[in-house]
Amino acid sequence: MQSDVPSCDDFHPITSLPPVHIGYQPEDATSLLADNTVLAVISFGAGESIKGTDARHIHIGLDPIGPTRNEVWRVQGPVRQGRASGVAWSSDGDYLFFHVEIDEDEAGGPAAAAEQAYARISALIAGQAQACHVLRLWNYLDAINEGEGDAERYRHFCIGRAQGLGAAARNGFSAATAIGRRDGRRVLQVYGLAARTPGAAVENPRQQSAWTYPRQYGPVPPTFARATRTAAGQLLVSGTAAVVGHATVHGGDTLAQLDETLRNLDSLMAAAGEDIAARGLGDGLLKVYLRHAEEADAVRQRLREREPGLGEALVLCGDICRADLRIEIDGILGRL
Ligand code: 3EB
């Protein structure tokens, strides 16, 4: 019905943000990058980034189990790109994609590499002409479980990350993932997504907030939120595993850990809001990190049984940041 009296629905709030569209595609990275609404292409498995030629492309050395796929992020565009503070970036004005790789040997180990990576990301964020808020961070490092107790490389990574987070955490922690590669490259890879409007951190009532984990998990707790809800109403879900309270459950049983992870995701969606909970996982895009590649078929089958509406997940073989975790799932929900 036409009316010349505007209703509230005619106004977009000043904070309104279009969604970012994320999908897995079989096409090669070069053809995907020809589109200037593409903000980022993330390739998994063996191979090289198109280094120096396109800041929108990164390569993560985690092997996909199944057909190799590229993850593609699309925005309204047009997308510009550049490098600043040692960080490659791309942006359409709404969203900012960024990534940085730090050589651990040059930095002086995984803690120093993490501190450097986050200091650079913080400098990039603080140096933006317009408002800029980190929504989501991914961290990939080699041999994440190597080292006993507090000597574990993941715990060192956590120390450096907490040290380096500055402007990257000025609105609190954002959602994150930290997974171990097995490519023997002692290079820390960090990439992320920021936007001109802040997101809202969401915690999971079934899980203790990671930054309050007790001392037994390391000298500096992991600094991430369970999810970020964006101004576009999308939910960026952190790596989620079979952690209840602060404890790992179902050690040694991958399918039981998967079921527990799905319970954690349900509880997280409920905490994120009625709209998110009502849509459920069915309109989301998930990534499954699996310690034992040979369990992929069983995991895929269980996922289909539990979540029949879910699209095909990308399954990657990698190490989870606690040695007793065998599976972790992250993703984006609400691909509006
Ligand atoms: C957990 O719940 C599992 O250090 O950034 C999940 C997601 C985990 C992110 C991180 C760690 C991180 O504690 C581990």
Boltz pocket constraint, residues with backbone or C-beta under 6 A from the ligand:
constraints:
  - pocket:
      binder: B
      contacts: [[A, 139], [A, 176], [A, 177], [A, 178], [A, 210], [A, 222], [A, 223], [A, 224], [A, 238], [A, 239], [A, 240], [A, 241], [A, 243], [A, 321], [A, 322]]
      max_distance: 6.0
